[in-house]
């Protein structure tokens, strides 16, 4: 029996010039493709779209998605974490071309002494998967994962290939931030980025926010877009593959994304919590000079890796810690090759396009199966660019 789509209400504001974006946003609910979501767009620092709607949870008769609802954004967290690191580069505390071991001496073990910070940001370090099997609760133990990373050799010759560091990226970047500042990445984000910018973005979420966190559903329960691997099938049929190990060691326990331990932990590659307004604010600040210099924006736009990704098995394109838009395939999020951002598994996306002055944030709780840019944020962006 067909399930009726959840009732929805689109709230917020939209500049009349961008009415097409509102129409697409509403269509996603009307078609049953959305449960709860938010989208925010700014152009040259001015917010032109700030919409939200649907249900944050279907439990207890349903909870409406509100203006301040936040949700787990999975790997869109990586973009925020990379921007934290770029703030440190701008302040002269970190050098992208320096060996990681300059800041983290133990990292030099097993032939990793030449791996640079840029190699890590470009997913070229050969540390896409942990060699030692770890239980799921190791995700909450930053020191344990970092000790494993420091003590293992790279899985391929450094710089000769790239492969998405699905789980390990956040730990590598987080440890660099901690070694340089003495603060965890989540604390640095709160004190130096989210707080000063008044951006509702968190890595490590206090219990006082639980009442406004949306419940994530269907994280991988539908087929991925054509041309993208089905991760569930890979896990089932190829458990020893690099893809399965990169995503599944350590793997979160089923349903953990909606639990207090997950929210409280700092997992800088996958457990950020935000709404679209928060993501858009951070990326807009990157463009305006509030967050990083124009020089650092140029570094973000500089291509470090391109081609078939050893982990994702599709073409990907990376700058220094953020994805760069691809003009074909599932990696498109802008007609500008210099646009940078990061999607999260299921659909969340934050991005910036220096060419048009556009910053974009999208979050939702009905996750799809795309491992790159999902159909819903892509349609919203296509509508946005059509209005420019």
Secondary structure, DSSP 8 states (H G I E B T S, - for coil): ---------EEEEE-GGGHHHHHHHHHHHHTT--SEEEEEEEETTEEEEEEEEEEEE-GGG-EE--TT-BEE-TTHHHHHHHHHHHHHHHTTS--TTSBGGGT-GGGGGGGTTT-BHHHHHTT-SS-SS-SS---GGGGG-HHHHHHHHHTS--SS-TTS-----TTHHHHHHHHHHHHHHSS-HHHHHIIIIIHHHT--EEES--GGGGGGB---B-SS-S---TTS--HHHHHHH-TTSHHHHHHHTT---TTGGGSHHHHHS--TTT-EEE-HHHHHHHHHHHHHTSSS-HHHHHHHHS--EEEE-TTTSSEEEESSSSEE--SSGGG-S-SSTT-EEEE-TTS-EEEEETTTTEEEEEEESB--S-SSS-HHHHHHHHHHHHH-
